[in-house]
C-alpha cells in the first residue's frame, strides 16, 4: 500500500465515535499503516437547537483528556507506528478570532478545517433539506466554505470539500464540477494561494458511494490550477474503516497526475510518494 499515512481519524474523544484510540491504532497497524494522525472533532458553538438529534456538548473536545490518552498511546506504540495529534475544527465565519486564540493555546501538529454547517444546520440531519432544494443546498454550502476559509485560514488542510453531497439524494445527477465551477474555483484558488492542502477523504467510498470527497474532477481542476498539496484520510470513526479504499484512491490520484501526498509534522508538510 503506497498510502502509508491516515490523516483523518477519530476516536472516543469525538462525540460521534465510541472507538478507543488503541483500537484504532491496532486497526491501522493491521492495515499496514506507518503513520496515523488523530483529528478528533471540535465544533465550537455548534447549534444544537437546530439539530435536535445531537446531544448538547457532543462536538466539544476535552483537550487534556484527549492529549493525555494520545501521549500514553504514543509511548506504548513507539517503534511500531508513528502517531501525531491533530484536530478537526468545525468552522463558522464568526469564529475566526476565537479559533485563532484556540490554536495558539493548544499544541496540535495538524489542523483540518471542515465545514459541517450551513445556515445553522448540519447537512447530515434531514432538517437541512426541508426548506431548500438540493441545488440551493450545494450553493449555500460552497459559499459558506469559502467564507470559512477566509475567516480562519490558519488550517493545514481543507476537510471533505463537498461533504454536503453525501446527504443529497440526487447527488450523482445534479453535482458535477462543471455545474458548480463558479463556486468551486474560488475555493481552490484560496487554498492554493494560502498553501492550504486539499483533503482527499475516502469515507464515501467505504460507505458505498462512487467517489471520495472531493470529486475527482475537482482534484483535476485543483491540479490544473497549480495545486499540489493533498492530504489523505479515511475519516474513520470505527476501526473497520481505517485506511479505507486507500489502494484504489492512490490509483485514481496517480491517474489525475498527482505524484505525492502530504504528511504534516509540527504543522509542516512532508511529501511522500503515491
Secondary structure, DSSP 8 states (H G I E B T S, - for coil): ----EEEEE--TTSTT----HHHHHHHHHHTT-SEEEEEEEE-TT--GGG-TTS-TTTT---HHHHHHHHHHHHHHTTTT-EEEEEEEEE--GGGHHHHHHHHHHS--SEEEEE---BTTB-TTSGGGGTTS-HHHHHHHHHHHHHHHHHH----SEE--TTGGGGG-TTHHHH--TGGGHHHHHHHHHHHHHTT-EEEEE-HHHHTT-SS-BS-HHHHHHHHHTT---EEEE--BSSGGGTTTTHHHHHHHHHHTT--EEEEEETTEEEEEE-
